[in-house]
Amino acid sequence: MQHAYRLAALLLLSGAASLTARAQTNYQPGYVLSLSGDTVRGTVDFRQWNQNPTRIDFRPAAGEPKNYGPADIRGFGVAAERYESAVVQVEGSPYKIGELPKSPALLMRRDEAFVRVLVSGPKSLYYYQDRNGKEHFFIRQDGALELLLHKQFIPNEQSNRVVTDRSFADQLQTYLADCPTIGPRLRTVPYTTPGLQKVFGEYYACAGGKAAPTFQQASEKNRASFGVLAGLSQTTVSVTVNDPLLGTSETMRFPSSRRLAGGLFVELPLPRRLRHLSIVPELFYNSYQAQQSYTNTISADRYTTGTVTLHYDYARLNALLRYRHPVGAAASWFAHGGISMGYAVKQVHTRHETVRFYSQETTKDTPAYGSEDKVEQSLIVGAGGSLKRLSAEGRFELGNGFLDGQEQSSHTKRLYLLLGFRF
């Protein structure tokens, strides 16, 4: 089962990578600003870019599809986001902790890209993530974009102490000087989109009616959702007993058990280009109860009859990776896969056996098996659909059951039909 877990993890990661990397088009209503200043309406292939785009695909309402770079248009807008064409100076030093430079000197370079507008108005803020994943922020001074300077470095190899150049705080102190109450706030503001957006929001609140933004990018919120699941499970159990001395193997398959199942879930969407993916932890409950009878006959006067009874209740922790595809504004279909760890809160496995030896008959009750394991490991795959707050899905689960011995092993197969409600 451990090999199956490793294989499942590999498949989930590779599946997520392929879904992310796959070139899916996502045309949404938008516009481009021509070099002459005209607004051309149409649809833009919106990829919820992590790194700012260097080219975009645009379909005008009338005419042929076009591909634009920053030199071809002034900017574009799509899905409540605005981008402007720009040639900017950026600080290109490594920014990851294990790669930080030793020198505080700025390593400047020139990039051409579409920068995203975070705030537009008398005081404006822009965002750019370059091809290396480094984030840069800009303000507009005298019609040109000015980089807000920020750099981390390690001046002393012995201490590995990270020093941060926060020149951007002094730049903002000057840029937003007509609101002096912001000054103390700038000493601790982080060099992040939420942190800087909040500063500009405070500035315009301070300015009152004297200055107002013409555009503010809404804060990105990958909102978690909570809900409940309830439905029916069908569990089939098989047990295999090996006798190494005799070289025999016997498998007992139990009838299917149908029981209620359900639990709680949290769906955590991933950001931007991974928007179709989410991580879904679940606290889940299921159970099964089954009996199987057997007869071992030597002769008409010598035989054994017995009944094995199983009853297991599990509290489970499921971890799923879900792919969700919207269908219209209120509906979607989804598929997911993951792993489950179930802890047996109730364990019953008994054997009631009657032995007939000519005229003598003896009866005994014993545990059915040895090497019992309270933890069951499972793999899960499933698919379903949702409409507004309601969902319906089917699942298949394959587990290693309740035995962990080499001579005795078990397997469980479960089918679920579940209804969900999202709060």
URLINBEL-V305715 format. One line per field, one symbol per residue. phi: phi as a letter, one per 40 degrees, with the letter a starting at -180 (. if undefined). A space follows every 50 residues. Layout:
# URLINBEL-V305715
phi: ???
This chain:
# URLINBEL-V305715
phi: .ccccccccccccccccccccccccacbdaabbcccgccbcibbccbfcc cdcbabbbbcdbhcdbbbbdccaciabafgbbbbcabbcbcbcdbcdcbc ccbcccbcabbbacccccabidbbbbbabcccgccbbbbbbfgbcbccca ababcbcccfccbbcbdcccccdccbccbcccdccccbcccbcccccccc cccccccgccaaccabccccbcccbbabbaibbbbbbbbbbbbcccgbab bbbcccbbacaiibabbbcccfccccbacbcbbbbaaaaababaabbcac bbabbabbbbabbbcbbbbbbbbbbcbgcbbababaaibabbbccabbab bbbbbbbfccbbbabadcabfcbcbbbabbbaaaabbfcbaaabbbbbbc gbbbcccbbbabbbbbbbbbbbc
